[in-house]
Each structure stands twice: as structure tokens, then as C-alpha cells.
């Protein structure tokens, strides 16, 4: 049936360790095109070393010609901003949108939505009957479009299926469209840069060693275009040393407040900061 369609993509929702997950591509890439990679969703600790281990292991395990993919969140697991905090969620989206492969973003994560506290009598998830801890409703609440009643999700006189977050007047699409440093504007900037950069779409991936283990740093390259992505996965300022890479320019910081020239031999990242750095073309 699938082969009867020309342009198609087969996605599989598969929760498995990497070595078993990649088997779903098929021996001759005749299986799923994108067996969902939930490693970032299920990882027990959000740490630089753990993230690098996942990325390197997945890249190494992919079958020849297999196209990678990355998922930060879905309707079954806590939202990324709840799991790691809103500052690290910004960094997580830089990770998602600069790695090799197809990114999947769960609705609302792009504006920093968190899990919503819901009273037991308001829960709808049949899986959680008698056991609220099992409910998935906390991450399934209405999208927050604006600061009006019901967050603009439905008419003011219509009760939504699940309650709206208490902070929806701050974290909503309309408000963040007018805040140049908001999460939404960061995600948009990342998407714009990605679309315009072959290195970030089809370029190679190479992790770069760091001594302290608090930063995950990697190189994306296609022909002469090269980017370094430097992510400080900690709550302390860090020093990154990349001798031999020469000069570059910060094109985007997760804090949306700095751009410009950078000496990659040694530079600083603030706590919870990620930087996308374009390397100078050597002549």
C-alpha cells in the first residue's frame, strides 16, 4: 500500500533502545523512513555527557543511507520545559534544530509551555483512572494563542476539555511575537538559519571534545560552510576551548542578546547558554 504512493514518508512511534530502534529502517531501507527517536524524551538525566553519548551512538548505529530524526517531546511525556526548565528548554531547541536529521517539536514547546496542574476531578485520560500520577493530560492542555479568555483556544463561553495554564497571559504566541528575546522568536530564528544553511540541513556531524563535561559541542559542515554549536548544559558559566578552528562569528545565542566575532581557541558561555557559531572560510 505504501509503495503505491509517490511522495510519502512512513513514521513509526517506537520506544526502543538505539540498537533496536535502527532496525526499523529495514535491511535495505525498506522499513520506516523515520522510526521516531525518543532518546531525548526518555533520557534519565539532562547532562552534556549523556546528550553527546546519545547523539554519537545514534549516528554510529544508523544504517547506511538512513536519515536521522530527533524528538524533544510528545503527548505521552512531560514537556521539555517541565523536565529541564525553561532556560535549558531554549538550549534544547537549539540542539534539536542544529543536529543532523529531521526535528519534531511538540505543540506549545516552542513558546515554553510547561505541564499544567490539573485537579483530579478535571482529568480526562482514561489511563489515569484511579491513579492521577499516570495521567498524560498535564502535557495535553490547550495551545496558548493569546492573553484573552481560554488563551484564544476556544470561545470565552466554551469550557475547554482541559484547563488552561495559569501563566498563559505571559506564555502565549501573541505575546512572544512582540518580544524579540522570547522562546518563540528564538525558535523562528533557528528555523530561518537552518533553512538558509546547507551545513545545518545536509551537512556532516562531528562531536568535539571538551574537558569539563558540562558543554556539548559539535561541528556541522557542508563544503566550505561550517558551524560550531556550543551548548552549556549547566547552571554555571563555562569556558570552551577549540584550538585549531580559528575565528568565527556568533550568529545566534539562546539568550538572543549577542552576535559578532569570536576566537574559538577559548571563549565563554554563560549558564544555560547555547551559541550557534559560523566559522570563517579559510582561503
C-alpha positions in Angstrom: 0.0 0.0 0.0 2.7 2.5 1.0 4.6 1.8 -2.3 1.5 2.8 -4.3 2.1 6.4 -3.3 4.9 8.5 -4.9 5.8 11.1 -2.3 5.4 9.5 1.1 7.0 9.2 4.5 6.4 6.4 7.0 6.9 7.4 10.6 6.9 4.9 13.5 6.2 5.7 17.1 8.8 3.3 18.6 10.2 3.4 22.2 13.3 1.2 21.9 17.0 1.4 22.7 19.1 2.7 19.8 20.4 -0.6 18.6 16.8 -2.0 18.2 15.3 1.3 17.0 17.5 1.5 13.9 16.4 -2.0 12.8 13.1 -0.4 11.9 14.7 1.3 8.9 14.9 -2.2 7.3 17.8 -4.1 6.0 17.6 -2.3 2.6 16.0 0.9 4.0 12.7 -0.8 3.1 11.1 -0.2 6.5 10.1 3.1 8.2 11.6 6.3 6.9 11.6 7.9 10.3 11.4 5.5 13.3 10.8 8.1 15.9 13.9 8.7 18.0 12.7 9.4 21.6 16.1 9.2 23.2 15.9 12.9 24.4 12.5 12.3 25.8 13.3 9.2 27.8 16.9 10.0 29.0 17.0 9.9 32.8 19.3 13.0 33.2 19.7 16.1 31.1 23.5 16.4 31.1 26.1 17.2 28.4 27.9 13.9 28.5 24.6 11.9 28.3 23.4 14.0 25.4 26.6 13.5 23.5 26.6 9.8 24.2 23.1 9.5 22.7 23.9 11.6 19.6 27.2 9.8 18.9 25.7 6.3 19.5 22.7 7.0 17.3 24.8 8.5 14.5 27.1 5.4 14.6 24.1 2.9 14.6 22.2 4.4 11.7 22.2 2.1 8.6 24.0 3.4 5.5 21.7 5.9 4.0 19.3 6.0 7.0 18.1 9.5 7.7 18.2 10.6 11.4 15.5 12.2 13.4 15.1 13.8 16.8 12.1 14.3 19.1 12.1 16.6 22.2 8.5 15.9 23.4 5.2 14.3 22.7 1.8 13.8 24.2 2.9 10.9 26.4 5.8 12.5 28.3 6.4 15.6 30.4 7.0 18.8 28.4 10.7 19.7 27.8 10.3 22.9 29.9 9.0 20.9 32.8 11.7 18.3 32.5 14.7 20.6 32.2 13.5 24.2 33.0 12.7 27.0 30.6 16.3 28.2 30.2 17.5 24.7 29.2 14.5 24.3 27.0 15.8 27.1 24.9 19.1 25.3 24.6 17.3 22.0 23.8 15.6 23.7 20.9 19.0 24.9 19.6 20.1 21.3 19.9 17.0 19.9 18.1 17.3 22.4 15.2 21.0 22.1 14.6 21.6 18.4 14.7 21.6 16.3 11.5 18.2 15.0 10.7 14.5 15.7 10.9 13.4 17.6 14.0 10.0 17.1 15.7 8.7 19.8 18.0 5.6 19.1 20.2 3.0 21.9 20.0 3.5 24.6 22.7 7.1 23.7 23.4 8.1 26.5 21.0 6.6 29.0 23.4 7.9 27.4 26.6 4.6 25.8 27.7 5.0 23.6 30.9 2.9 20.8 32.2 -0.3 22.2 33.8 -1.5 21.4 37.3 -4.9 19.7 36.9 -7.3 18.8 39.7 -8.1 15.1 39.9 -11.8 15.7 39.0 -10.7 17.5 35.8 -8.6 14.7 34.4 -9.8 13.1 31.2 -7.1 10.5 30.4 -8.7 7.0 30.8 -5.2 5.6 31.5 -5.1 7.6 34.8 -8.4 6.5 36.3 -7.8 6.0 40.0 -4.1 7.0 39.6 -3.6 10.6 38.7 0.2 10.2 38.5 -0.2 8.2 35.3 -2.2 10.9 33.6 -0.9 12.4 30.3 -3.3 15.3 30.5 -0.8 17.6 32.1 1.1 18.0 28.8 -2.1 17.9 26.6 -3.7 21.2 27.6 -4.9 23.8 25.1 -2.5 25.7 23.0 -1.9 29.2 24.3 -2.5 31.6 21.4 -3.1 34.9 23.3 -3.9 36.5 26.6 -7.7 36.5 26.1 -10.1 34.2 27.8 -9.2 30.5 27.3 -5.9 31.6 25.8 -7.7 32.1 22.5 -8.0 28.4 22.0 -11.8 28.4 22.1 -14.6 30.9 22.6 -14.8 32.6 26.0 -18.1 30.9 26.8 -16.9 27.4 25.9 -15.3 25.3 28.5 -12.2 23.6 27.1 -11.7 19.8 27.5 -8.7 20.5 29.8 -7.9 23.6 31.9 -5.6 26.4 30.7 -2.2 27.1 32.3 -2.2 29.8 35.0 0.6 31.7 33.2 -1.0 31.7 29.7 -1.1 35.5 29.7 2.7 35.6 29.7 3.5 32.5 27.6 1.4 32.7 24.5 2.0 33.2 20.8 0.8 36.7 20.5 2.9 38.0 23.5 6.0 36.2 22.3 5.7 37.6 18.8 6.2 41.0 20.3 9.2 40.0 22.5 12.4 39.9 20.4 14.1 37.6 23.0 11.2 35.2 23.6 11.3 31.5 23.1 9.2 31.7 20.0 11.5 34.2 18.4 14.5 32.0 19.2 12.8 29.0 17.5 11.9 31.1 14.5 15.5 32.4 14.2 16.8 28.9 14.4 14.4 27.7 11.7 15.3 30.6 9.4 19.0 29.9 9.8 18.5 26.2 9.3 16.6 26.8 6.0 19.3 29.0 4.7 22.2 26.8 5.7 23.1 23.6 3.8 25.5 22.7 6.6 22.6 22.5 9.1 20.4 20.5 6.7 22.5 18.0 4.9 26.0 18.7 6.5 28.1 16.2 8.4 28.1 15.9 12.2 31.2 15.6 14.4 31.3 15.9 18.2 34.1 18.0 19.6 35.8 17.0 22.9 35.6 19.2 26.0 37.4 18.5 29.2 34.9 19.6 31.8 31.9 17.7 30.5 29.4 20.5 31.1 29.3 21.5 27.5 28.2 19.6 24.4 30.0 21.0 21.3 29.8 19.8 17.7 30.6 20.7 14.2 28.2 20.8 11.2 29.9 21.1 7.8 28.9 21.1 4.1 31.6 22.0 1.6 33.0 25.3 2.8 30.2 26.1 5.2 30.9 25.2 8.8 29.0 25.8 12.1 30.0 25.0 15.6 27.2 24.5 18.1 28.3 25.1 21.7 25.8 24.2 24.4 26.3 24.9 28.1 24.2 22.2 29.8 24.8 23.6 33.2 23.8 26.4 35.6 27.4 27.8 35.8 29.4 29.8 33.3 31.8 27.7 31.3 34.9 28.1 29.2 35.1 26.3 25.8 38.4 25.7 24.1 38.5 24.7 20.4 42.2 25.2 19.3 42.7 24.9 15.6 39.3 26.1 14.5 40.4 29.7 14.2 38.0 32.6 14.0 34.2 32.5 13.9 31.1 34.7 14.4 28.2 34.1 16.8 25.1 34.2 14.6 22.7 33.3 17.4 22.7 32.9 21.2 19.9 31.2 23.0 19.7 34.3 25.1 19.2 36.4 21.9 21.5 39.2 23.1 24.8 38.7 21.4 26.3 38.3 17.9 29.7 39.0 16.4 33.3 37.9 16.1 34.7 35.1 18.3 38.1 33.5 18.8 37.3 29.8 19.1 40.6 28.9 20.7 38.9 30.0 24.0 35.5 31.6 24.7 32.9 31.8 27.4 29.4 30.5 27.6 27.0 31.8 30.2 25.0 29.4 32.3 22.3 27.7 30.3 23.5 29.4 27.1 23.9 27.9 23.7 25.6 29.6 20.7 25.5 28.9 17.0 28.8 30.0 15.6 29.6 30.2 11.9 33.3 29.6 11.1 35.3 31.8 8.8 36.0 30.3 5.4 39.7 29.7 5.1 41.3 30.8 1.8 
